[in-house]
Amino acid sequence: MEKDTENQILNELKNINKSLQDINKRVDNIDSESERPFGIWDVLKSLLIGVLIVGPAIIVVITIFQIAGTWVFR
């Protein structure tokens, strides 16, 4: 009876260990796939987004506030 219980516990521990190893392999694969060097293209893309999209949006918002301010405080 005790032998059976010990064998069951050992088998469960082996299964858990195998599952953990599989999970670690999957995580390692995901990490290795997502690592990409941050290159010049990424820097240029970020600058272009800032200059072409964010900059004009800020200008439009400031202009709207200035126009609203002149109407309110006139």
PQR file with spaces between the fields and no chain letter, atoms N, CA, C, O and H, PARSE charges and radii, in Angstrom:
ATOM       1  N    MET     1       0.823   -1.194    0.000 -0.4000 1.5000
ATOM       2  CA   MET     1       0.000    0.000    0.000 -0.0000 2.0000
ATOM       3  C    MET     1       0.865    1.255    0.000  0.5500 1.7000
ATOM       4  O    MET     1       0.620    2.184   -0.769 -0.5500 1.4000
ATOM       5  N    GLU     2       1.870    1.278    0.860 -0.4000 1.5000
ATOM       6  CA   GLU     2       2.750    2.439    0.918 -0.0000 2.0000
ATOM       7  C    GLU     2       3.561    2.564   -0.359  0.5500 1.7000
ATOM       8  O    GLU     2       3.838    3.674   -0.815 -0.5500 1.4000
ATOM       9  H    GLU     2       2.069    0.523    1.485  0.4000 1.0000
ATOM      10  N    LYS     3       3.941    1.434   -0.939 -0.4000 1.5000
ATOM      11  CA   LYS     3       4.707    1.446   -2.185 -0.0000 2.0000
ATOM      12  C    LYS     3       3.887    2.074   -3.302  0.5500 1.7000
ATOM      13  O    LYS     3       4.402    2.848   -4.110 -0.5500 1.4000
ATOM      14  H    LYS     3       3.716    0.533   -0.568  0.4000 1.0000
ATOM      15  N    ASP     4       2.599    1.730   -3.337 -0.4000 1.5000
ATOM      16  CA   ASP     4       1.729    2.288   -4.372 -0.0000 2.0000
ATOM      17  C    ASP     4       1.602    3.803   -4.218  0.5500 1.7000
ATOM      18  O    ASP     4       1.647    4.540   -5.203 -0.5500 1.4000
ATOM      19  H    ASP     4       2.180    1.101   -2.681  0.4000 1.0000
ATOM      20  N    THR     5       1.447    4.252   -2.993 -0.4000 1.5000
ATOM      21  CA   THR     5       1.325    5.683   -2.738 -0.0000 2.0000
ATOM      22  C    THR     5       2.607    6.406   -3.132  0.5500 1.7000
ATOM      23  O    THR     5       2.562    7.471   -3.747 -0.5500 1.4000
ATOM      24  H    THR     5       1.411    3.653   -2.193  0.4000 1.0000
ATOM      25  N    GLU     6       3.745    5.826   -2.776 -0.4000 1.5000
ATOM      26  CA   GLU     6       5.027    6.438   -3.132 -0.0000 2.0000
ATOM      27  C    GLU     6       5.194    6.491   -4.647  0.5500 1.7000
ATOM      28  O    GLU     6       5.664    7.490   -5.191 -0.5500 1.4000
ATOM      29  H    GLU     6       3.781    4.961   -2.276  0.4000 1.0000
ATOM      30  N    ASN     7       4.811    5.425   -5.317 -0.4000 1.5000
ATOM      31  CA   ASN     7       4.914    5.401   -6.779 -0.0000 2.0000
ATOM      32  C    ASN     7       3.995    6.440   -7.426  0.5500 1.7000
ATOM      33  O    ASN     7       4.367    7.087   -8.405 -0.5500 1.4000
ATOM      34  H    ASN     7       4.429    4.613   -4.876  0.4000 1.0000
ATOM      35  N    GLN     8       2.804    6.587   -6.871 -0.4000 1.5000
ATOM      36  CA   GLN     8       1.881    7.585   -7.400 -0.0000 2.0000
ATOM      37  C    GLN     8       2.437    8.998   -7.217  0.5500 1.7000
ATOM      38  O    GLN     8       2.361    9.833   -8.119 -0.5500 1.4000
ATOM      39  H    GLN     8       2.502    6.062   -6.076  0.4000 1.0000
ATOM      40  N    ILE     9       2.994    9.247   -6.037 -0.4000 1.5000
ATOM      41  CA   ILE     9       3.571   10.565   -5.764 -0.0000 2.0000
ATOM      42  C    ILE     9       4.747   10.828   -6.699  0.5500 1.7000
ATOM      43  O    ILE     9       4.874   11.922   -7.249 -0.5500 1.4000
ATOM      44  H    ILE     9       3.056    8.569   -5.304  0.4000 1.0000
ATOM      45  N    LEU    10       5.608    9.826   -6.880 -0.4000 1.5000
ATOM      46  CA   LEU    10       6.755    9.989   -7.771 -0.0000 2.0000
ATOM      47  C    LEU    10       6.313   10.227   -9.214  0.5500 1.7000
ATOM      48  O    LEU    10       6.893   11.054   -9.918 -0.5500 1.4000
ATOM      49  H    LEU    10       5.505    8.937   -6.433  0.4000 1.0000
ATOM      50  N    ASN    11       5.294    9.507   -9.646 -0.4000 1.5000
ATOM      51  CA   ASN    11       4.788    9.710  -11.005 -0.0000 2.0000
ATOM      52  C    ASN    11       4.201   11.111  -11.186  0.5500 1.7000
ATOM      53  O    ASN    11       4.410   11.751  -12.216 -0.5500 1.4000
ATOM      54  H    ASN    11       4.823    8.835   -9.074  0.4000 1.0000
ATOM      55  N    GLU    12       3.476   11.571  -10.191 -0.4000 1.5000
ATOM      56  CA   GLU    12       2.913   12.922  -10.261 -0.0000 2.0000
ATOM      57  C    GLU    12       4.023   13.969  -10.299  0.5500 1.7000
ATOM      58  O    GLU    12       3.946   14.934  -11.060 -0.5500 1.4000
ATOM      59  H    GLU    12       3.306   11.051   -9.354  0.4000 1.0000
ATOM      60  N    LEU    13       5.047   13.778   -9.481 -0.4000 1.5000
ATOM      61  CA   LEU    13       6.168   14.719   -9.481 -0.0000 2.0000
ATOM      62  C    LEU    13       6.892   14.720  -10.826  0.5500 1.7000
ATOM      63  O    LEU    13       7.319   15.774  -11.297 -0.5500 1.4000
ATOM      64  H    LEU    13       5.109   12.995   -8.863  0.4000 1.0000
ATOM      65  N    LYS    14       7.030   13.561  -11.440 -0.4000 1.5000
ATOM      66  CA   LYS    14       7.663   13.488  -12.761 -0.0000 2.0000
ATOM      67  C    LYS    14       6.820   14.222  -13.800  0.5500 1.7000
ATOM      68  O    LYS    14       7.347   14.931  -14.657 -0.5500 1.4000
ATOM      69  H    LYS    14       6.683   12.705  -11.058  0.4000 1.0000
ATOM      70  N    ASN    15       5.506   14.041  -13.712 -0.4000 1.5000
ATOM      71  CA   ASN    15       4.621   14.736  -14.653 -0.0000 2.0000
ATOM      72  C    ASN    15       4.683   16.252  -14.469  0.5500 1.7000
ATOM      73  O    ASN    15       4.710   17.006  -15.441 -0.5500 1.4000
ATOM      74  H    ASN    15       5.078   13.464  -13.016  0.4000 1.0000
ATOM      75  N    ILE    16       4.706   16.681  -13.221 -0.4000 1.5000
ATOM      76  CA   ILE    16       4.799   18.116  -12.940 -0.0000 2.0000
ATOM      77  C    ILE    16       6.120   18.670  -13.445  0.5500 1.7000
ATOM      78  O    ILE    16       6.161   19.754  -14.027 -0.5500 1.4000
ATOM      79  H    ILE    16       4.684   16.069  -12.431  0.4000 1.0000
ATOM      80  N    ASN    17       7.203   17.928  -13.225 -0.4000 1.5000
ATOM      81  CA   ASN    17       8.514   18.366  -13.687 -0.0000 2.0000
ATOM      82  C    ASN    17       8.542   18.481  -15.211  0.5500 1.7000
ATOM      83  O    ASN    17       9.093   19.437  -15.756 -0.5500 1.4000
ATOM      84  H    ASN    17       7.169   17.048  -12.752  0.4000 1.0000
ATOM      85  N    LYS    18       7.951   17.510  -15.888 -0.4000 1.5000
ATOM      86  CA   LYS    18       7.910   17.544  -17.351 -0.0000 2.0000
ATOM      87  C    LYS    18       7.091   18.739  -17.837  0.5500 1.7000
ATOM      88  O    LYS    18       7.473   19.408  -18.797 -0.5500 1.4000
ATOM      89  H    LYS    18       7.503   16.733  -15.445  0.4000 1.0000
ATOM      90  N    SER    19       5.979   19.002  -17.183 -0.4000 1.5000
ATOM      91  CA   SER    19       5.148   20.143  -17.560 -0.0000 2.0000
ATOM      92  C    SER    19       5.896   21.456  -17.373  0.5500 1.7000
ATOM      93  O    SER    19       5.825   22.344  -18.223 -0.5500 1.4000
ATOM      94  H    SER    19       5.668   18.459  -16.403  0.4000 1.0000
ATOM      95  N    LEU    20       6.607   21.574  -16.269 -0.4000 1.5000
ATOM      96  CA   LEU    20       7.382   22.790  -16.018 -0.0000 2.0000
ATOM      97  C    LEU    20       8.478   22.977  -17.060  0.5500 1.7000
ATOM      98  O    LEU    20       8.735   24.099  -17.495 -0.5500 1.4000
ATOM      99  H    LEU    20       6.665   20.853  -15.579  0.4000 1.0000
ATOM     100  N    GLN    21       9.117   21.899  -17.460 -0.4000 1.5000
ATOM     101  CA   GLN    21      10.147   21.990  -18.489 -0.0000 2.0000
ATOM     102  C    GLN    21       9.542   22.433  -19.821  0.5500 1.7000
ATOM     103  O    GLN    21      10.136   23.240  -20.536 -0.5500 1.4000
ATOM     104  H    GLN    21       8.908   20.987  -17.106  0.4000 1.0000
ATOM     105  N    ASP    22       8.372   21.910  -20.153 -0.4000 1.5000
ATOM     106  CA   ASP    22       7.700   22.321  -21.388 -0.0000 2.0000
ATOM     107  C    ASP    22       7.341   23.808  -21.351  0.5500 1.7000
ATOM     108  O    ASP    22       7.516   24.523  -22.337 -0.5500 1.4000
ATOM     109  H    ASP    22       7.890   21.254  -19.572  0.4000 1.0000
ATOM     110  N    ILE    23       6.841   24.258  -20.212 -0.4000 1.5000
ATOM     111  CA   ILE    23       6.487   25.670  -20.073 -0.0000 2.0000
ATOM     112  C    ILE    23       7.727   26.545  -20.198  0.5500 1.7000
ATOM     113  O    ILE    23       7.688   27.593  -20.843 -0.5500 1.4000
ATOM     114  H    ILE    23       6.699   23.676  -19.411  0.4000 1.0000
ATOM     115  N    ASN    24       8.827   26.119  -19.585 -0.4000 1.5000
ATOM     116  CA   ASN    24      10.071   26.890  -19.686 -0.0000 2.0000
ATOM     117  C    ASN    24      10.562   26.965  -21.123  0.5500 1.7000
ATOM     118  O    ASN    24      11.062   28.005  -21.551 -0.5500 1.4000
ATOM     119  H    ASN    24       8.859   25.268  -19.061  0.4000 1.0000
ATOM     120  N    LYS    25      10.426   25.877  -21.873 -0.4000 1.5000
ATOM     121  CA   LYS    25      10.833   25.889  -23.282 -0.0000 2.0000
ATOM     122  C    LYS    25       9.972   26.857  -24.082  0.5500 1.7000
ATOM     123  O    LYS    25      10.482   27.590  -24.929 -0.5500 1.4000
ATOM     124  H    LYS    25      10.019   25.032  -21.525  0.4000 1.0000
ATOM     125  N    ARG    26       8.676   26.862  -23.817 -0.4000 1.5000
ATOM     126  CA   ARG    26       7.786   27.781  -24.532 -0.0000 2.0000
ATOM     127  C    ARG    26       8.129   29.228  -24.222  0.5500 1.7000
ATOM     128  O    ARG    26       8.164   30.069  -25.121 -0.5500 1.4000
ATOM     129  H    ARG    26       8.262   26.267  -23.129  0.4000 1.0000
ATOM     130  N    VAL    27       8.383   29.520  -22.953 -0.4000 1.5000
ATOM     131  CA   VAL    27       8.735   30.890  -22.571 -0.0000 2.0000
ATOM     132  C    VAL    27      10.045   31.303  -23.224  0.5500 1.7000
ATOM     133  O    VAL    27      10.170   32.433  -23.698 -0.5500 1.4000
ATOM     134  H    VAL    27       8.354   28.838  -22.223  0.4000 1.0000
ATOM     135  N    ASP    28      11.021   30.405  -23.255 -0.4000 1.5000
ATOM     136  CA   ASP    28      12.294   30.709  -23.900 -0.0000 2.0000
ATOM     137  C    ASP    28      12.104   30.971  -25.389  0.5500 1.7000
ATOM     138  O    ASP    28      12.738   31.870  -25.942 -0.5500 1.4000
ATOM     139  H    ASP    28      10.919   29.487  -22.870  0.4000 1.0000
ATOM     140  N    ASN    29      11.244   30.203  -26.042 -0.4000 1.5000
ATOM     141  CA   ASN    29      10.976   30.425  -27.466 -0.0000 2.0000
ATOM     142  C    ASN    29      10.323   31.776  -27.705  0.5500 1.7000
ATOM     143  O    ASN    29      10.666   32.476  -28.658 -0.5500 1.4000
ATOM     144  H    ASN    29      10.729   29.473  -25.592  0.4000 1.0000
ATOM     145  N    ILE    30       9.384   32.145  -26.845 -0.4000 1.5000
ATOM     146  CA   ILE    30       8.721   33.439  -26.986 -0.0000 2.0000
ATOM     147  C    ILE    30       9.721   34.565  -26.773  0.5500 1.7000
ATOM     148  O    ILE    30       9.706   35.550  -27.512 -0.5500 1.4000
ATOM     149  H    ILE    30       9.105   31.577  -26.071  0.4000 1.0000
ATOM     150  N    ASP    31      10.587   34.436  -25.779 -0.4000 1.5000
ATOM     151  CA   ASP    31      11.587   35.467  -25.511 -0.0000 2.0000
ATOM     152  C    ASP    31      12.560   35.613  -26.670  0.5500 1.7000
ATOM     153  O    ASP    31      12.918   36.731  -27.043 -0.5500 1.4000
ATOM     154  H    ASP    31      10.599   33.636  -25.179  0.4000 1.0000
ATOM     155  N    SER    32      12.989   34.500  -27.238 -0.4000 1.5000
ATOM     156  CA   SER    32      13.961   34.571  -28.327 -0.0000 2.0000
ATOM     157  C    SER    32      13.334   35.147  -29.596  0.5500 1.7000
ATOM     158  O    SER    32      14.024   35.794  -30.383 -0.5500 1.4000
ATOM     159  H    SER    32      12.698   33.593  -26.935  0.4000 1.0000
ATOM     160  N    GLU    33      12.043   34.921  -29.805 -0.4000 1.5000
ATOM     161  CA   GLU    33      11.376   35.468  -30.980 -0.0000 2.0000
ATOM     162  C    GLU    33      11.135   36.962  -30.848  0.5500 1.7000
ATOM     163  O    GLU    33      11.193   37.682  -31.845 -0.5500 1.4000
ATOM     164  H    GLU    33      11.482   34.395  -29.166  0.4000 1.0000
ATOM     165  N    SER    34      10.867   37.442  -29.646 -0.4000 1.5000
ATOM     166  CA   SER    34      10.519   38.846  -29.467 -0.0000 2.0000
ATOM     167  C    SER    34      11.735   39.753  -29.366  0.5500 1.7000
ATOM     168  O    SER    34      11.594   40.970  -29.487 -0.5500 1.4000
ATOM     169  H    SER    34      10.820   36.857  -28.837  0.4000 1.0000
ATOM     170  N    GLU    35      12.908   39.212  -29.153 -0.4000 1.5000
ATOM     171  CA   GLU    35      14.094   40.052  -29.047 -0.0000 2.0000
ATOM     172  C    GLU    35      14.517   40.496  -30.438  0.5500 1.7000
ATOM     173  O    GLU    35      14.846   39.682  -31.300 -0.5500 1.4000
ATOM     174  H    GLU    35      13.023   38.223  -29.055  0.4000 1.0000
ATOM     175  N    ARG    36      14.498   41.820  -30.633 -0.4000 1.5000
ATOM     176  CA   ARG    36      14.862   42.395  -31.905 -0.0000 2.0000
ATOM     177  C    ARG    36      15.639   43.665  -31.603  0.5500 1.7000
ATOM     178  O    ARG    36      15.211   44.459  -30.765 -0.5500 1.4000
ATOM     179  H    ARG    36      14.231   42.481  -29.932  0.4000 1.0000
ATOM     180  N    PRO    37      16.749   43.872  -32.252 -0.5600 1.5000
ATOM     181  CA   PRO    37      17.526   45.066  -31.938  0.2800 2.0000
ATOM     182  C    PRO    37      16.771   46.333  -32.330  0.5500 1.7000
ATOM     183  O    PRO    37      16.086   46.383  -33.352 -0.5500 1.4000
ATOM     184  N    PHE    38      16.917   47.347  -31.495 -0.4000 1.5000
ATOM     185  CA   PHE    38      16.272   48.632  -31.733 -0.0000 2.0000
ATOM     186  C    PHE    38      17.162   49.404  -32.693  0.5500 1.7000
ATOM     187  O    PHE    38      18.197   49.943  -32.301 -0.5500 1.4000
ATOM     188  H    PHE    38      17.474   47.307  -30.665  0.4000 1.0000
ATOM     189  N    GLY    39      16.752   49.452  -33.943 -0.4000 1.5000
ATOM     190  CA   GLY    39      17.619   49.999  -34.969 -0.0000 2.0000
ATOM     191  C    GLY    39      17.301   51.424  -35.347  0.5500 1.7000
ATOM     192  O    GLY    39      16.422   52.069  -34.775 -0.5500 1.4000
ATOM     193  H    GLY    39      15.911   49.015  -34.262  0.4000 1.0000
ATOM     194  N    ILE    40      18.046   51.895  -36.333 -0.4000 1.5000
ATOM     195  CA   ILE    40      17.887   53.256  -36.831 -0.0000 2.0000
ATOM     196  C    ILE    40      16.486   53.458  -37.410  0.5500 1.7000
ATOM     197  O    ILE    40      15.899   54.531  -37.263 -0.5500 1.4000
ATOM     198  H    ILE    40      18.759   51.370  -36.798  0.4000 1.0000
ATOM     199  N    TRP    41      15.956   52.433  -38.063 -0.4000 1.5000
ATOM     200  CA   TRP    41      14.625   52.558  -38.650 -0.0000 2.0000
ATOM     201  C    TRP    41      13.573   52.841  -37.582  0.5500 1.7000
ATOM     202  O    TRP    41      12.666   53.642  -37.805 -0.5500 1.4000
ATOM     203  H    TRP    41      16.433   51.562  -38.182  0.4000 1.0000
ATOM     204  N    ASP    42      13.684   52.195  -36.436 -0.4000 1.5000
ATOM     205  CA   ASP    42      12.727   52.431  -35.349 -0.0000 2.0000
ATOM     206  C    ASP    42      12.832   53.858  -34.825  0.5500 1.7000
ATOM     207  O    ASP    42      11.822   54.484  -34.507 -0.5500 1.4000
ATOM     208  H    ASP    42      14.421   51.544  -36.255  0.4000 1.0000
ATOM     209  N    VAL    43      14.052   54.367  -34.737 -0.4000 1.5000
ATOM     210  CA   VAL    43      14.250   55.742  -34.270 -0.0000 2.0000
ATOM     211  C    VAL    43      13.629   56.723  -35.262  0.5500 1.7000
ATOM     212  O    VAL    43      12.915   57.646  -34.868 -0.5500 1.4000
ATOM     213  H    VAL    43      14.873   53.858  -34.995  0.4000 1.0000
ATOM     214  N    LEU    44      13.905   56.519  -36.547 -0.4000 1.5000
ATOM     215  CA   LEU    44      13.347   57.413  -37.565 -0.0000 2.0000
ATOM     216  C    LEU    44      11.824   57.339  -37.610  0.5500 1.7000
ATOM     217  O    LEU    44      11.152   58.355  -37.785 -0.5500 1.4000
ATOM     218  H    LEU    44      14.485   55.770  -36.866  0.4000 1.0000
ATOM     219  N    LYS    45      11.286   56.134  -37.452 -0.4000 1.5000
ATOM     220  CA   LYS    45       9.834   55.972  -37.454 -0.0000 2.0000
ATOM     221  C    LYS    45       9.203   56.725  -36.285  0.5500 1.7000
ATOM     222  O    LYS    45       8.167   57.369  -36.449 -0.5500 1.4000
ATOM     223  H    LYS    45      11.832   55.309  -37.310  0.4000 1.0000
ATOM     224  N    SER    46       9.820   56.650  -35.111 -0.4000 1.5000
ATOM     225  CA   SER    46       9.291   57.356  -33.944 -0.0000 2.0000
ATOM     226  C    SER    46       9.348   58.866  -34.145  0.5500 1.7000
ATOM     227  O    SER    46       8.406   59.579  -33.799 -0.5500 1.4000
ATOM     228  H    SER    46      10.662   56.127  -34.978  0.4000 1.0000
ATOM     229  N    LEU    47      10.449   59.350  -34.702 -0.4000 1.5000
ATOM     230  CA   LEU    47      10.563   60.789  -34.955 -0.0000 2.0000
ATOM     231  C    LEU    47       9.531   61.264  -35.979  0.5500 1.7000
ATOM     232  O    LEU    47       8.923   62.319  -35.803 -0.5500 1.4000
ATOM     233  H    LEU    47      11.214   58.771  -34.983  0.4000 1.0000
ATOM     234  N    LEU    48       9.334   60.492  -37.041 -0.4000 1.5000
ATOM     235  CA   LEU    48       8.353   60.879  -38.052 -0.0000 2.0000
ATOM     236  C    LEU    48       6.937   60.896  -37.490  0.5500 1.7000
ATOM     237  O    LEU    48       6.148   61.784  -37.812 -0.5500 1.4000
ATOM     238  H    LEU    48       9.829   59.634  -37.184  0.4000 1.0000
ATOM     239  N    ILE    49       6.619   59.926  -36.662 -0.4000 1.5000
ATOM     240  CA   ILE    49       5.296   59.911  -36.027 -0.0000 2.0000
ATOM     241  C    ILE    49       5.124   61.148  -35.160  0.5500 1.7000
ATOM     242  O    ILE    49       4.065   61.776  -35.170 -0.5500 1.4000
ATOM     243  H    ILE    49       7.260   59.205  -36.401  0.4000 1.0000
ATOM     244  N    GLY    50       6.156   61.498  -34.413 -0.4000 1.5000
ATOM     245  CA   GLY    50       6.076   62.680  -33.559 -0.0000 2.0000
ATOM     246  C    GLY    50       5.915   63.959  -34.347  0.5500 1.7000
ATOM     247  O    GLY    50       5.115   64.821  -33.985 -0.5500 1.4000
ATOM     248  H    GLY    50       7.016   60.988  -34.405  0.4000 1.0000
ATOM     249  N    VAL    51       6.674   64.088  -35.430 -0.4000 1.5000
ATOM     250  CA   VAL    51       6.646   65.324  -36.211 -0.0000 2.0000
ATOM     251  C    VAL    51       5.380   65.426  -37.050  0.5500 1.7000
ATOM     252  O    VAL    51       4.783   66.499  -37.136 -0.5500 1.4000
ATOM     253  H    VAL    51       7.324   63.388  -35.725  0.4000 1.0000
ATOM     254  N    LEU    52       4.964   64.333  -37.666 -0.4000 1.5000
ATOM     255  CA   LEU    52       3.856   64.396  -38.614 -0.0000 2.0000
ATOM     256  C    LEU    52       2.475   64.211  -37.990  0.5500 1.7000
ATOM     257  O    LEU    52       1.481   64.646  -38.571 -0.5500 1.4000
ATOM     258  H    LEU    52       5.449   63.461  -37.597  0.4000 1.0000
ATOM     259  N    ILE    53       2.391   63.585  -36.837 -0.4000 1.5000
ATOM     260  CA   ILE    53       1.074   63.306  -36.245 -0.0000 2.0000
ATOM     261  C    ILE    53       0.876   64.063  -34.937  0.5500 1.7000
ATOM     262  O    ILE    53      -0.104   64.791  -34.776 -0.5500 1.4000
ATOM     263  H    ILE    53       3.198   63.232  -36.365  0.4000 1.0000
ATOM     264  N    VAL    54       1.802   63.890  -34.010 -0.4000 1.5000
ATOM     265  CA   VAL    54       1.621   64.473  -32.680 -0.0000 2.0000
ATOM     266  C    VAL    54       1.779   65.990  -32.720  0.5500 1.7000
ATOM     267  O    VAL    54       1.014   66.711  -32.078 -0.5500 1.4000
ATOM     268  H    VAL    54       2.598   63.298  -34.140  0.4000 1.0000
ATOM     269  N    GLY    55       2.757   66.474  -33.462 -0.4000 1.5000
ATOM     270  CA   GLY    55       2.996   67.919  -33.545 -0.0000 2.0000
ATOM     271  C    GLY    55       1.793   68.686  -34.049  0.5500 1.7000
ATOM     272  O    GLY    55       1.332   69.604  -33.371 -0.5500 1.4000
ATOM     273  H    GLY    55       3.378   65.889  -33.983  0.4000 1.0000
ATOM     274  N    PRO    56       1.264   68.343  -35.221 -0.5600 1.5000
ATOM     275  CA   PRO    56       0.077   69.058  -35.705  0.2800 2.0000
ATOM     276  C    PRO    56      -1.138   68.923  -34.786  0.5500 1.7000
ATOM     277  O    PRO    56      -1.932   69.857  -34.670 -0.5500 1.4000
ATOM     278  N    ALA    57      -1.287   67.790  -34.146 -0.4000 1.5000
ATOM     279  CA   ALA    57      -2.414   67.619  -33.219 -0.0000 2.0000
ATOM     280  C    ALA    57      -2.289   68.590  -32.048  0.5500 1.7000
ATOM     281  O    ALA    57      -3.283   69.176  -31.617 -0.5500 1.4000
ATOM     282  H    ALA    57      -0.642   67.031  -34.240  0.4000 1.0000
ATOM     283  N    ILE    58      -1.085   68.760  -31.537 -0.4000 1.5000
ATOM     284  CA   ILE    58      -0.871   69.706  -30.431 -0.0000 2.0000
ATOM     285  C    ILE    58      -1.161   71.129  -30.897  0.5500 1.7000
ATOM     286  O    ILE    58      -1.764   71.913  -30.165 -0.5500 1.4000
ATOM     287  H    ILE    58      -0.277   68.284  -31.887  0.4000 1.0000
ATOM     288  N    ILE    59      -0.735   71.463  -32.110 -0.4000 1.5000
ATOM     289  CA   ILE    59      -0.982   72.806  -32.638 -0.0000 2.0000
ATOM     290  C    ILE    59      -2.481   73.065  -32.773  0.5500 1.7000
ATOM     291  O    ILE    59      -2.949   74.154  -32.439 -0.5500 1.4000
ATOM     292  H    ILE    59      -0.246   70.826  -32.705  0.4000 1.0000
ATOM     293  N    VAL    60      -3.230   72.091  -33.252 -0.4000 1.5000
ATOM     294  CA   VAL    60      -4.682   72.252  -33.401 -0.0000 2.0000
ATOM     295  C    VAL    60      -5.341   72.458  -32.044  0.5500 1.7000
ATOM     296  O    VAL    60      -6.210   73.319  -31.906 -0.5500 1.4000
ATOM     297  H    VAL    60      -2.850   71.207  -33.523  0.4000 1.0000
ATOM     298  N    VAL    61      -4.946   71.688  -31.047 -0.4000 1.5000
ATOM     299  CA   VAL    61      -5.542   71.815  -29.708 -0.0000 2.0000
ATOM     300  C    VAL    61      -5.225   73.179  -29.110  0.5500 1.7000
ATOM     301  O    VAL    61      -6.109   73.817  -28.538 -0.5500 1.4000
ATOM     302  H    VAL    61      -4.241   70.988  -31.159  0.4000 1.0000
ATOM     303  N    ILE    62      -3.988   73.637  -29.229 -0.4000 1.5000
ATOM     304  CA   ILE    62      -3.616   74.949  -28.683 -0.0000 2.0000
ATOM     305  C    ILE    62      -4.393   76.053  -29.393  0.5500 1.7000
ATOM     306  O    ILE    62      -4.844   77.001  -28.750 -0.5500 1.4000
ATOM     307  H    ILE    62      -3.270   73.119  -29.694  0.4000 1.0000
ATOM     308  N    THR    63      -4.553   75.942  -30.712 -0.4000 1.5000
ATOM     309  CA   THR    63      -5.305   76.946  -31.466 -0.0000 2.0000
ATOM     310  C    THR    63      -6.760   76.987  -31.026  0.5500 1.7000
ATOM     311  O    THR    63      -7.335   78.066  -30.885 -0.5500 1.4000
ATOM     312  H    THR    63      -4.186   75.172  -31.234  0.4000 1.0000
ATOM     313  N    ILE    64      -7.355   75.829  -30.811 -0.4000 1.5000
ATOM     314  CA   ILE    64      -8.747   75.786  -30.341 -0.0000 2.0000
ATOM     315  C    ILE    64      -8.876   76.459  -28.985  0.5500 1.7000
ATOM     316  O    ILE    64      -9.824   77.211  -28.756 -0.5500 1.4000
ATOM     317  H    ILE    64      -6.887   74.953  -30.926  0.4000 1.0000
ATOM     318  N    PHE    65      -7.932   76.197  -28.076 -0.4000 1.5000
ATOM     319  CA   PHE    65      -7.981   76.846  -26.761 -0.0000 2.0000
ATOM     320  C    PHE    65      -7.800   78.357  -26.880  0.5500 1.7000
ATOM     321  O    PHE    65      -8.447   79.107  -26.149 -0.5500 1.4000
ATOM     322  H    PHE    65      -7.162   75.586  -28.262  0.4000 1.0000
ATOM     323  N    GLN    66      -6.940   78.820  -27.779 -0.4000 1.5000
ATOM     324  CA   GLN    66      -6.746   80.258  -27.948 -0.0000 2.0000
ATOM     325  C    GLN    66      -8.000   80.923  -28.499  0.5500 1.7000
ATOM     326  O    GLN    66      -8.388   81.999  -28.044 -0.5500 1.4000
ATOM     327  H    GLN    66      -6.414   78.211  -28.372  0.4000 1.0000
ATOM     328  N    ILE    67      -8.633   80.285  -29.478 -0.4000 1.5000
ATOM     329  CA   ILE    67      -9.864   80.847  -30.041 -0.0000 2.0000
ATOM     330  C    ILE    67     -10.969   80.855  -28.994  0.5500 1.7000
ATOM     331  O    ILE    67     -11.695   81.841  -28.869 -0.5500 1.4000
ATOM     332  H    ILE    67      -8.318   79.411  -29.848  0.4000 1.0000
ATOM     333  N    ALA    68     -11.104   79.775  -28.245 -0.4000 1.5000
ATOM     334  CA   ALA    68     -12.123   79.719  -27.186 -0.0000 2.0000
ATOM     335  C    ALA    68     -11.836   80.766  -26.118  0.5500 1.7000
ATOM     336  O    ALA    68     -12.761   81.374  -25.581 -0.5500 1.4000
ATOM     337  H    ALA    68     -10.514   78.974  -28.345  0.4000 1.0000
ATOM     338  N    GLY    69     -10.571   80.978  -25.811 -0.4000 1.5000
ATOM     339  CA   GLY    69     -10.214   81.979  -24.808 -0.0000 2.0000
ATOM     340  C    GLY    69     -10.549   83.388  -25.252  0.5500 1.7000
ATOM     341  O    GLY    69     -11.001   84.200  -24.444 -0.5500 1.4000
ATOM     342  H    GLY    69      -9.820   80.484  -26.247  0.4000 1.0000
ATOM     343  N    THR    70     -10.336   83.689  -26.521 -0.4000 1.5000
ATOM     344  CA   THR    70     -10.673   85.039  -26.994 -0.0000 2.0000
ATOM     345  C    THR    70     -12.178   85.250  -27.012  0.5500 1.7000
ATOM     346  O    THR    70     -12.634   86.366  -26.762 -0.5500 1.4000
ATOM     347  H    THR    70      -9.969   83.029  -27.177  0.4000 1.0000
ATOM     348  N    TRP    71     -12.965   84.219  -27.297 -0.4000 1.5000
ATOM     349  CA   TRP    71     -14.411   84.368  -27.278 -0.0000 2.0000
ATOM     350  C    TRP    71     -14.934   84.533  -25.858  0.5500 1.7000
ATOM     351  O    TRP    71     -15.853   85.317  -25.620 -0.5500 1.4000
ATOM     352  H    TRP    71     -12.595   83.312  -27.500  0.4000 1.0000
ATOM     353  N    VAL    72     -14.355   83.798  -24.917 -0.4000 1.5000
ATOM     354  CA   VAL    72     -14.854   83.837  -23.544 -0.0000 2.0000
ATOM     355  C    VAL    72     -14.470   85.146  -22.862  0.5500 1.7000
ATOM     356  O    VAL    72     -15.288   85.730  -22.152 -0.5500 1.4000
ATOM     357  H    VAL    72     -13.610   83.160  -25.110  0.4000 1.0000
ATOM     358  N    PHE    73     -13.254   85.611  -23.060 -0.4000 1.5000
ATOM     359  CA   PHE    73     -12.766   86.773  -22.319 -0.0000 2.0000
ATOM     360  C    PHE    73     -12.874   88.068  -23.115  0.5500 1.7000
ATOM     361  O    PHE    73     -12.185   89.032  -22.783 -0.5500 1.4000
ATOM     362  H    PHE    73     -12.589   85.136  -23.636  0.4000 1.0000
ATOM     363  N    ARG    74     -13.675   88.129  -24.108 -0.4000 1.5000
ATOM     364  CA   ARG    74     -13.853   89.333  -24.903 -0.0000 2.0000
ATOM     365  C    ARG    74     -14.755   90.313  -24.247  0.5500 1.7000
ATOM     366  O    ARG    74     -15.005   91.386  -24.796 -0.5500 1.4000
ATOM     367  H    ARG    74     -14.235   87.345  -24.377  0.4000 1.0000
